[in-house]
Amino acid sequence: MPNYPTVRQLLSLFSVDVGLEEAAAHGALINWLSEQQRRQQLSDELQALLQDSSISLVELLDNPDFVVYPADDEQDARQYILATLWQPLTQMTP
């Protein structure tokens, strides 16, 4: 089962434990996405993650390592991930 390290790393920016304001976390994400190779890496991982039925997106967002968002269900978790990671990614991709 894939670990999706890039997705996990970037989601952890939005963790309540990190303590960044949402704007600061978003800024850090945008800065990280400034390199094309990183954008491709995130794109590949997100596409695989969103098709991987073996992983719980709810648990990905709320787990022992970090708490990002307490999703109500898999669809809610998916929407959060799309809004938080996929949307900024696609806005930066030419």
C-alpha positions in Angstrom: 0.0 0.0 0.0 1.5 3.4 -1.0 2.3 5.9 1.8 1.8 9.1 -0.3 4.6 10.9 1.5 4.2 14.2 -0.5 0.5 14.4 0.1 1.0 13.6 3.8 3.8 16.2 4.1 1.7 18.9 2.5 -1.5 18.1 4.4 0.5 18.3 7.7 1.1 22.0 6.9 -2.7 22.5 7.6 -2.6 20.5 10.8 -3.9 22.2 13.9 -0.7 20.9 15.7 1.5 22.9 13.4 -0.3 26.1 14.3 -0.1 28.0 11.1 -2.8 30.3 10.1 -4.6 29.0 7.0 -3.2 31.8 4.9 0.4 31.0 6.1 -0.1 27.2 5.4 -1.5 28.1 1.9 1.5 30.4 1.3 3.9 27.6 2.3 2.0 25.2 -0.1 2.3 27.7 -3.0 6.0 28.2 -2.3 6.5 24.5 -2.4 4.6 24.2 -5.6 6.8 26.8 -7.3 9.0 24.0 -8.7 7.6 22.0 -11.7 9.1 18.7 -10.5 7.3 19.1 -7.2 4.0 19.9 -8.9 4.4 16.8 -11.0 5.2 14.7 -7.9 2.1 16.0 -6.1 -0.1 15.5 -9.2 1.0 11.9 -9.6 0.5 11.1 -5.9 -2.9 12.8 -5.7 -4.2 11.0 -8.8 -3.1 7.6 -7.3 -4.5 8.5 -3.9 -7.9 9.5 -5.2 -8.2 6.2 -7.1 -6.8 4.1 -4.2 -9.8 2.3 -2.5 -7.5 0.8 0.2 -6.9 4.0 2.0 -9.3 6.0 4.1 -9.3 9.7 3.2 -11.0 10.4 6.5 -8.1 8.8 8.4 -5.6 10.5 6.2 -6.9 13.8 7.4 -7.3 12.8 11.0 -4.7 10.4 12.3 -2.2 9.9 15.2 0.5 11.9 13.3 -1.6 15.0 12.5 -5.2 16.3 12.5 -6.0 18.4 9.5 -9.8 18.3 9.1 -12.4 16.1 10.8 -14.2 14.9 7.7 -17.8 13.5 8.1 -17.2 10.8 5.4 -15.0 9.8 2.5 -16.7 12.3 0.1 -16.2 15.2 2.6 -12.5 14.2 3.0 -12.1 14.0 -0.8 -13.6 17.5 -1.3 -11.2 18.9 1.4 -8.2 17.3 -0.3 -9.3 18.6 -3.7 -9.9 22.1 -2.4 -6.7 22.2 -0.3 -4.2 20.5 -2.6 -5.6 19.8 -6.1 -7.1 23.3 -6.7 -3.9 25.2 -5.9 -1.9 22.7 -7.9 -4.0 23.1 -11.0 -4.0 26.9 -10.7 -0.1 26.8 -10.9 0.1 24.3 -13.7 0.5 26.1 -17.1 
